[in-house]
Amino acid sequence: MRAINRKLFRDISNMWGMVFVIALMIICGSATYITFLSTLDSLRQSQESYYQEYYFSNVFASLKRAPNALASRVREIEGVNRIELRIQSGVNLEVPGFDEAVTGMVTSLPDEREPLLNRLYLREGRMPNPYVENEIVLGDGFAEGHGLSTGDKLMAVINGRKKELTIVGIGLSPEFIFQGQPGNTSGDLLRFGIMWMRRSPLEAAFDMDGAFNNVVLSVTRGTNEKDVIVQLDQILKSHGGLGAISREDQNSHFFITEEFKQLKQTATIIPTIFILVAAFLLNVVISRLVRTQREQVGILKAFGYTNYEIGIHYSLMVSVIVLIGLAGGILLGHDLGQRLSALYASYYRFPFLHFEINLWDLIAASFICMAAAYSGVFFSIREAVTLPPAEAMRPEQPKIYHKSILEKMGASDLLDQPTKMILRQMGRQRMKIVFGVLGVAFAIALVMLGRMSNDSVKYAVEVEFRQANLFDLGVSFREGISKHAIMEIQRTPGVYYSEGYRSVPVRMIAGHRRYLTALEGHYTNMKLRQILDTEQQPVEIPVEGLLMNKTLGEILKVESGDTITVEFMDGSGRMAQIPTVGFIHQYFGLGCYMNIEKLNSLLPEKSLVSGSYLAIDRAYEDEITAFLKESPFVGEIISKHRMIERFYESTAQTWLIIALFISLFAGATAFSVVYNNARISLSERNRELASLRVLGLTRGEISYILLGELAIVVLVAIPIGFFIGWGITYFTLWSMQTELYRIPMNITAATYALAALVVIVSAVFSGWLVRRKLNRLDLIGVLKTRE
């Protein structure tokens, strides 16, 4: 082995602590990249395989009622491949031992065959027998949540009649990967169940003999789905068609698509920040390492090693560090990717999850880390290569002596000699101090970034669920019913006050831009539901005009005062021109609001409500819920405090676990940064500090000189890190906005305190490690003459 190669391994062995912490930063960056991208790739591949193998539909349409004979006209639409006529409706469920209100959706299966589209994957059991009226296949998420299995009984209220059902199979469908009530922004595997029955018993239950109220289609490749939807709407219009939608607007697919968008942004932005910080710190480490090895570079050149060989030597040193980091990042990323994928798979119901790390992801991670590392150390290696041998073997020219700023201001008599030495050294090494401060500041910023979801989720819950929603219970009806039902509910014992609202599915049209959403009608003086403006201040529902979500306005490119076309998707086929009078702010969903009386005037049924908000005595909540469950008209019953619990159990859980990953990586990076600063400073100044020991300074004094500089760097870096952290967090949240969620920018005082504490603790621990090395300085070596 050549001497220069032995030097490489010796250097790495001697500075194993610095090698470890630099590799740790690369591990954090590459592991984050691999974790999120492998999760995204695995989920996408599982989704595509599931859709293809189980024939997920391209077009969906609901209607009031149409004869089965209408199918022939639907099949004549150009581009239609497969068609399945179905009966689909909401039901109320009763689960033994579970007292909360439970709703569900039942979908028909052909009596004597498999469905042509949206086929079932059975986890256990079998399909219902043909023409048997009480056998069902139950959705696996609901079954898992309640511990139900084949052979168990379930009570359901189907079209107002109670029926005991027997679970013969546990399954799932590509139509319900996301299992939640339409309109809800979070799934609920405990309070919303999916089930399938044979068509004949559902025909009898809903008086749909020879008829259907739901149709799904698949289309041939290259077919324009919009044309198919237009023609399908024309066919179903006279039968109470509620408006056909494409796969992109289907509830389950839309939620998954939005989740994937957010995951992709996370996989792009967060690892990039980690890797850039690692590259910056690697540059600092190598540049300072080269300076400490000036004499060694000179000796190597004197013995005949070329500039090329010396350049390769330092490049190999960087490569070893990066390879260690990549190896650790790949192993850690693989493990965390499996865990994160399993978390998503438990929330979004996939029958199988093929977890794998894409080779191109590994290549990309390797290339990014290598490119960042080499670009970071390029100038440092060039400095070593271009250093003349005679210059390299000569000690570095001492810096010009200057008094510190405090001394110039007249504080010289107040400072002891070690403190003056600290301040003068910092004044002579300005760039080193600047880079040291920036390194610690970035570490603080990463800790703040890791905490962003925790702060933002809590703030969003506070605004959306507590400030905007002042009710205790929310009730939604299966269909619009008379507003007199609100007075009936208000007479229920324990109900203080109730107010109704009406919600209608609509298609907002502005020029060529369209968007499906819900239009809610509320009374102008409502008390239990607050609509917040863009400044998060309550606003009253206007007597005329439309209040629109700000993000939806940006999608449609609508400004205040513009008139928008509203197409009602309730089967009435009506359209209206409504002016936009203002914008509101919401973190979840994209809703629109107007006066309920004005909304009713635009529809054929004038005095209907879709639901009610209730202020109740919490002591009567169980009794009120039990009373409402008995009504065949009541669909979902929402308890506000349980709604918050549900949100934390589902959507927020994913965000918080991702935040935990990032926080752990950020904490490791913070320690790496601080320790590197302290360890490299010791490498640069060990001869100087040993000389001071020979001259009579105590161990405590030389420790104070070195660690005092570290303390000043950390203290200066903390406010700068707060500023950088705020900027990085703002950019990250801005880039992660989706149609489903707008994560608010909110950094609490606790996050600032935690970021500072992490860095301070890292500094104290690093100082303790460095102090141990100071106690073992080679004082004899200092006495030798240095030519």
N, C-alpha and C positions, 0 to 999 in steps of 0.2 A: 504494500500500500504506500502510495506517495505521501511525503511529509505533509503536503498541503491538505490532503484528505484526512490524515490523522488530526491535523489542526481543526478541521471542520467538526469531527466528532467530539474532540476535546472541548471546543468552544460550546457546542450544544450541551455537553454534559455539565460544563461549569456554570452555564446560565440556564439550567433546566427550569428554574422557577419562572424566568421571563418567557422561555419557550412555551411553558405550560399555559401561562395566562394569555399570551398572544394566540396560541392555538385555541384556547377557550373562547375567545372572541370570534374566531373563524367558525368554531363549532356552533356557536349561537346563531350566526348569520346563515350558515349552510343548513343547519338543522331546521331553522324556521322556514327557509325556502323549501326544503324537501318535505317537511311536515305538511304544509298547506297545499303545495302543488300535488303531492302524492294523494292527499285526501280528495282534492278537487278532481284529479284524473280518475281515481278509483270510483268516485260517485258518478261521474259522467259516464264512464264505461258501463257501470252497473245499470244506470238509467237507460242508456241506449240499448243494451242487451235485453233488458226487461221490456222496453217498449216494442222491440222487434219480435221477441219470442212470444209475447202475449197480446200482440195486435192492438196496440193502443190507437184510439181513434184520432182522426185529424179534425173532424167537425162535430160539434155538439149542439143540440137544440132541444129546448123544452117548450111545451105548449099546454093548452087546457085539455083538449081531447080531440083525437082524430081517428077515423076508422083505419084498420090495418090495410085496407085496399089502397090507401093513399101511397103505400110503399112503392107501387109501380111507377107513379109519377116521379118519386124521388130517385128511383133507379135510372130514370131516363136522363137525369142531369149529366152532362158531359163531364167525364173525369171521375165519377163516383165508382169506387171499386167494390167495397162491401158496405152493407147497411144492416143495422140491428134496431128493431123496434122494441121499446121497453116501457115498463111501468116503473116510475120512480117517485117516491114520496117520503116526506118526513114522518117520523113516528116518535112516540114517547116510550121510554124503556124503564123498567123497574128491576134493579139488581139487588138480590138478597144481601142485606148487611150494609148497603150503601144508601144513605138517606137523602143525598143531594139529588136535585133534578137532573135527569139524564135524557138526552134526546138522541135521535139517530136518523139514519137514512136507509131505506130498504129499496133494493133494485131487483127487478125481475130477471130470472134466467129462463131461457127457452125450455119447454117441458121435456123434450125428448132428445136434446142435443146440447153440445157445448156452444157457448156464445161465439159468434163470428168475430166479435171485437171485444176488447177489454176482458180477456179471459182470466179465470181465477187460478191462482197458485195456491194449492192446498198444503198447509204446514202439517195438518193432521186430519184424520177423518176422511169423509167422502162427500160427494155432491148429494143434494137432496133427491129423493126418489121422485120420479115424474108423478104429477097430480096429487102429491101428498101435501096437505095444507099447513102442517105445523112444523116442518123441518126447515132449518136455515143453516147457511154457512155464515159464521160470525167473523168480522174483521179481527185480524190477529193482534193489533194494537190494543183494542178494547178488551179482548179476551185476556191478553197478558196483564193488562192493568188491573183487572178484577179477579185474576186467577181462575178464569173459566176454561173448561175443556169440553171435548165431545161427550155427549150424554147429559150435560147439565141443562137445566131449564131456565128460561128467561121469559118474563112477562112483558108484553108489548101492548100499547094502545094504538091500534091500526084503524084509522078512519073512525075514531070514537069508540071502538069496540076492543075490550080487553081480550087478549089471546095468549095462551101459554105456548111457547115455542121451544122446540128441542134442538139443541146445537148438535148437528151431525158432522160438521166440518169447521175447521179454523183456517181461514185463507186471507188472501189479499189480492188486489187488482192494481194495474198501472194507473187506473183512474183515481185512486185514493192513496197515493204515496204520502201526500200530506193529508192528515185526517183532522179536519176542523170544520166548524160551521162556516158556510159561505158568508163572507163579510168579516169574519174574525181574523186577526193578524197573528194568532198563535194557535197551534193545534192543541187538542185536549183528548187524550186517550182514555180518560176516566169518565168524561161527561158527554162524549159524542161517539156513538158506535155505528159502524157500517155493517150491514148484513144483506144477504141475498136469499131470495126464495124463488121457487118455481112460479111460472107465470100464472097458471090456473088459479091458485089460491089468492093471488093478488088481484086478478080480474074480478073475482067474487067479492073481495073485501072493498074494492074501490069502485065497484059497478063499472068496470072497464072491459066488459066482455066484447071481444073483437075490436078493441081500441087500444090506443097507446097515448102516452103523454110525454115521451122522451125518445129521441132518435139520435143515434151516433153513426157517423160515416167514416170510411177511409177513402182516400183518393189516390189515383195513380200518380206516379212520379211525373213532375213537370206540370201538373194541373194547378191553375190559379185558384187557390182556396177562396179568395174574395168573391170570385164569380160564382162558385158553388154556393157560398153563403147567401148571396143576393137571390139566387134562384130558389134556394131552400126556403128563405124567408117569404118569398112570394107564394110558394105552395102552402106554407103553414099559416099564412096571415089570417085566412078566414076561419081557422080552427083555434084561434087564440094563441098563435105563436109568440113566444117570449123573446125571440131574437136568437138566431144561431150565432155561435162563436167558434173561432178557430182554436187549435190546441194552445196557442200562445196565451189566450185569455182564459183557458180552463183553470179552475181554482187551484188544483193540486200542482199542475205544471207551472203555473205562474209563480207560486210560492217557491218552488224548487229553483226556477230560473233566477229569481231575485236573490235567493240565498247563494247560488253559485256566483253571481256577479260580485256579491260582497266578499265571498271567499277568495275570488280571483284577485280583487283589489288588495286584500290582506296579504295574499301570497306574493304580490308584486312589491308593495310598498315597504312593509315591515322588514323583510329580509334585506332589501336594498339599503335601508338605513343602517342595519347592523353591519353589513359588509363594508359600507363606506366608512363607518367609524373604525372598523378593524383595519382597513387600508390606511387610514390617517395615522392610527397608532403604530402600525407596522413601520411606516415611514419614519416616525419619530424614533422608534426603537433602533432601527438599522442605522439611521444617520448618526445617532449618538454612540452606537456601538462602534461604527467606523472610526469616529474621533478617538475613542478609547484605545483603538488598535492601530494608531498611526505608526508606532515603532514597528509593530509586527508587519505591517504592509511594507514599510521601508526595508526591513530585513529580507522579506520574501523577494522583493525586486532586486535587492543586492545579490541574492543567491541565484538569480537568473529567471525567476518566474515572470512571465509576460503579463501585460495589462489584461489580455484576454483571459488568462488562467485565473488571475485575481478576481476579475469580474465574474467568472463562472463560479469561483469559490463562494462569493457572497450570494450569488443567485441560487446556488444549491442550498445554502443556509436558509434562505427564504422558502425555497421549495420544500425542504424538510418540514418547516413549521406549518406551511399551508397543507401539506399532505397529511400531517398529524391531525390538523383541524378538520380537513375534509373527511378523513376516515371516521373520526368521532362524530362529525355532523351527519354522515350517512347512516351510521348505526343508530344514533339518537333520533334522527329524523324518521327512520323506518319504524322505530318503536312508537314514537309519538304520533306518527301518521296513522298507524293501526288503531291507536286509542282514539284519536279524533274522528277517524272514519266510523268506528264503532259507535261513537256518540251520535254522529249524524244519522247512522243507520237505525238507531233506536228511536229517533225522533221522526225521521222520514222512513216509511215502511218499505224496505226493499226485501225481496225474497232471498236474495243472495248478494254478497258484497265481495267482488273480486279485487282484493287489495293488492296492488303492485306498484312498484316505483318505476316510472317510465325511464328508459335508458337516456332519453334526451334531457330529462330533468336532471339526471346525474351529470351529464356532460355540460349542461347549462350552468349548474351550480359550481362545477369544477372550473369552468371557463371564467365565470364571474369572479370567483375567489382569486384565481391565478391572476387575472387581468387587474383586479383591484390591488392585489399585493404588489405585483411588479411595477405597476404605474406609481404606487405609493413609495417604492424604494429606488426608483430609477435614478433620481438625482443623487441619492446617497451612494449608490454603487458607482456612479460615474465619478463622484468625488474621490473614491478610493482608487479607482483605475487611473485617474489622471494625476494623482499625487506623485511628484518626483521623489526618487529614493532618498536623496540627501535631505529634502524638506521633510519627508515623512519621518526620518530617524532623528530629526531635531525636535526637541520638545516644542509643543504648540506655543506660539508667541503669547506672552501674558497680555491680558486685557489692560487697557489704559485705566489708571486709577481715577475714580471719581467718588466724591462724597455722595451719600444717598440724599434723596429729596428732604427727608426729615432732618438730616444733619445740616443741610443748607438753610433750613427754616429755623435753625437755632436750637434744635432738640438734642444736640450732640452730648451735652452734659447729663441728659436724662437717660441716655442709652448706655448699656454696658457693652463691653468689647464684642462678645459673641453676637449680640443683636446687630451691632454695626456691620459685622462681617456678613451676616445674612442679607441685610439690605444692600450692601455694596455688591455682593455676589449677584443678587437679582438684578441690580442695575446694569451690571456688565454682561449679563446673559439674557437680554430682553426677549429675543426670539424663542429661546428655550423656555422661558417662563410663559410666553404667550401660547406656545404649543401645549405646554403642560396644563395651563388653565383651560384651553379649548378641549383638551382630552377629557378632563374631569367634568367640564360643562356638558359635553355630549353624553357622558355616563349618566348625569343627572337627568338629561332630556329623555334618555331611554327608559329610565325608571318611571318618569311621568307618563311616557307613551304606554308603558305596560299597565298603568292604572286607569287609562282613559275610559275603558268600557265600564269599569266599576262605577266611576263617578257619573258617566253619561247615562247609564241604565237607571241609576237611582234618581237622577234628575228628571229623566223622561217619565218614569213612573210617578214622580211627584206631580209633574205638570199634567200628564194625560189622565191619570187615574184618580188624582186627588183634587187638583185645582179645577180641571175641566168637568169631572164627573162628581157631582155632589150627592148623588142618589145612594141608597143602600142596596136596593134590588132593581134589576132591569128585567123586563119581561118582553119577549118578542112573540108575536102571534104567527101561526102557520100561514094564514091569509089575512088580508085586511078585514077588520070587523068594525062594527059601529062604535063611534066614540062614546056611546053610552056605557060600554063595557068598562071604561075608566072609572066611572062613578060606582059601578058594582064592585070593582076592586078596592076603591077607597073606603067602602063600607066594611071591608074585612077587618076583624079585630087586630089591632097592632099596626095598622097602616095609618100614618099621620097625613100623608099627602101623596097625590099621584098626578102625573101629567103625561099626556100621550104625545106620540110623534108618528109621522108616516115616512116610510122609507120605500123608495121606488128604484128599481134598477134602470139606468139610463145610459144612453150613448151620447157623450158630449161631442159636438161637431163644430170645428172652427176652420173654415176653408177645407183643405184636404186632410187636416189632422183630426183624428177621432180617438176617443178614449172611453172605455167602459168603466162605470163607477156606480155609486148609489147617490141619489138625491134625497136628502132628508128634509122633511117639513116639520118645523117647530113653531110653537106659539111665541109671539114677540116678547112676552114678559115671563118666559120660562125661568124656573128657579133651580131645578135639579140637574140641568145640563148647561154648562158654560161653553160658549164658543169664544175662542181666544184669537185676537188679531195677531199681526206679525210682531207686535211688541209684547205679546202674551197678556194682554189686558182684555177683560170680558167685553164683548160687543153684543148689542141687541140684534135679533133677527129683523131685517128690514121688512116693511110692509110690502114693498115691491122690489124685485130684483134678486140677484143671486150672490151669495157669499161663496167664494171658491177657495179651495186650498191653494196656497201660493205656489207649491211645486207643480200642481196640475195646471195652473195658469201658465207657468213657464213651459210645460210640455206642449200645451195648445197654443202658446204664444198669444195669450189674451191679456189685455190690460183693462184696468178699471174703466168702465163706461162702454166697453165693447159688448155687442150683442152676440150671443152664442145660440146655436141650434141644439135643442134638447130632444132626442128621440127616446120616447118612453118604451121600455122593454117589458111591459107588464101584460102584453097581449092586446092592449087597446089600439096599438098602431098609431097613436097620436104623436105629433111633433109640435114644438113650441119655440118661439123666439124670445129669449129671456136676457135682459141686460145684466152685465156683471157690475155690481155696485161696490165690491170690496174683496179683500183677500184675508184669509185666516191662516193660522199657523198650526200644523199638526205634525207630530213625529211619527205617527203610524197611519198608513193608509192615505187615500186621496179622496176626501169627501167634499160634497157641496151641500149648501144649506139655503133654505128659503122659508118664507112664511107658510105655515101648514094650510091656512085657508086659501091662499093664493095657489098653492100646489094642488089642492083638491079641486079648485075651479078649472084646472087644466085637464082633469081626468074625468072619465064618465061617472065614477062612483064618488060622490061629493063629500061624504062625512065618514070616512074610514080612518082608522089608525092601524099602524103596524106593530106598535108596542107601547110600553109605558115604563116610566121611571117612578120608583116608589121611595118615599122616605118612611122608614118604619122604626118601631121599637125593636131593637136587636134581640130582646128577650123572646120575641114572638117569631123570629125568622124561620125556625123549623116548621112551625104551624102554618105560617103564610105560604111557605114553599110547598108543603104537603097539600094545602088547599088548591093552589094554582096548578099543581101537577094533575089534579083530577079533571081539569078542563081539557076537552079534546082540541080546543082552539089554541092552547098555549104551546109554544114551541120551546124556546130556550129560556131558562131562568138564570139570571146572572147575579151572583152576590159579589159586591165590589171587592170586599176583602179577599174572597176566594179567587176573584179574577186576577188580583195582584199576585196571589200565591201561584196561580196557574201560569202567569206570565214568567215568573221567576223559575218555575219548574221546567218550562219549555224553551221559549226563545231566549230569554235572558241567560239561561244556564249555558247555552252554547257560547254566547259572548263572554261570559265571565270565565269560562274554562280557557278560552283563547287568551283572555287577558292574563290568566294565571301563567300560561306558557310564556307569554312575552315578559311578564314581570320576573319570572325566574331567570330567563336569559338576560334581562336587563341588569338584575342584581349581580349575576356572574360577571357581566361586562364591566360594571362599575368597580368591582373589586380588582379586575384585571387592569383597568386603567390606572387606578391609584397605586397599586403595587408596582406596576411597571415604572411609574414616575419615581417612586422612592428607590427601587432597586437600581435603576439606571443612574440616578443621581449619585448613589453610593459607588457605582463602578467608575464614574467620572472623577470622583473626588476622594477615592479611598487613600491615595498617596498624600494628598493635601491634608486630610483629616488625621492620618497617621503621623504626619510631620507635626501637627499641632499637639498631638499626644506627647511626642518626644520633647516638644518645647514646654510641656508642663500643664496643658489643659487636661481636665478630668474627662472621664468617659461621659459623664452627664453633660458637660459643656459641648463636646464635639457632637453628641447626639442632638443637643439643642440646636446646634448650627445647621445640621442636615435636616432634621425633622421640623424645625421651625420654618424652613423654606417650604416644606411640603404643606404645613398647616396654613401658611399664607396663601399658597396656590389653591388649596381646597376652599378656603373662606372667600377668596375672590371669585372662584369658579361658581359658587352656589347661586348668586343672583343672575350671573350670565347664563348658567344652565337653566334657570327658571324661564328666562326669556326664550332661549332656543327650544326648550321643551314645549312652551306654549305654541311656538310657530310650527314645530313638527307635528304636534297633536292636531292643530287646526287643519293643516294640510292633509293629514291622514284621514281625519273625519270627513273633510270636504270631498275627498276622492272616493270615499266609501258610501256615499249617499246612493240609495236606490229608490225605486218607486214605492217599495213596501215600507222601508224604514229610512228616516232621516235622523241619524244619531246626533244629539245636541252636543255643542261644545261647552263642557262644564268641567273645570278643574277645581277641586276643593282645596281648602287650606291643609287638610290632612294629607293630600297627595304631595303638595309642596314640602310638607314636614317630613313625609316618608322618604322622598327623594334625597333631601338633605341628610336625613339620618343614615340612609344606606351608605352614602358616600363618606360621611363622618366615621361610621363604624368601620368601613373598609380602610379608611386612613389610619385609624387607631390600630387595627389589626396589622396592617402593612408596616406601620411604624414599629410595632413590637417585633415583627420578623426582622426588620432592618436593624433594629437596636441589637439584636442577638449577633448579627454579623459585625456590627461595629465593635462589639466586645472582643472580637477575634482578629482585629487588624494586625498585619505583619509590621511591627515596629522596627525589627531588625533590617528589613528590606529598605526602609526609608533612609537608614544611615549610610547606605551604599551610594557612592557618587554616581550621578547621572550625567553622562557626557552630552 
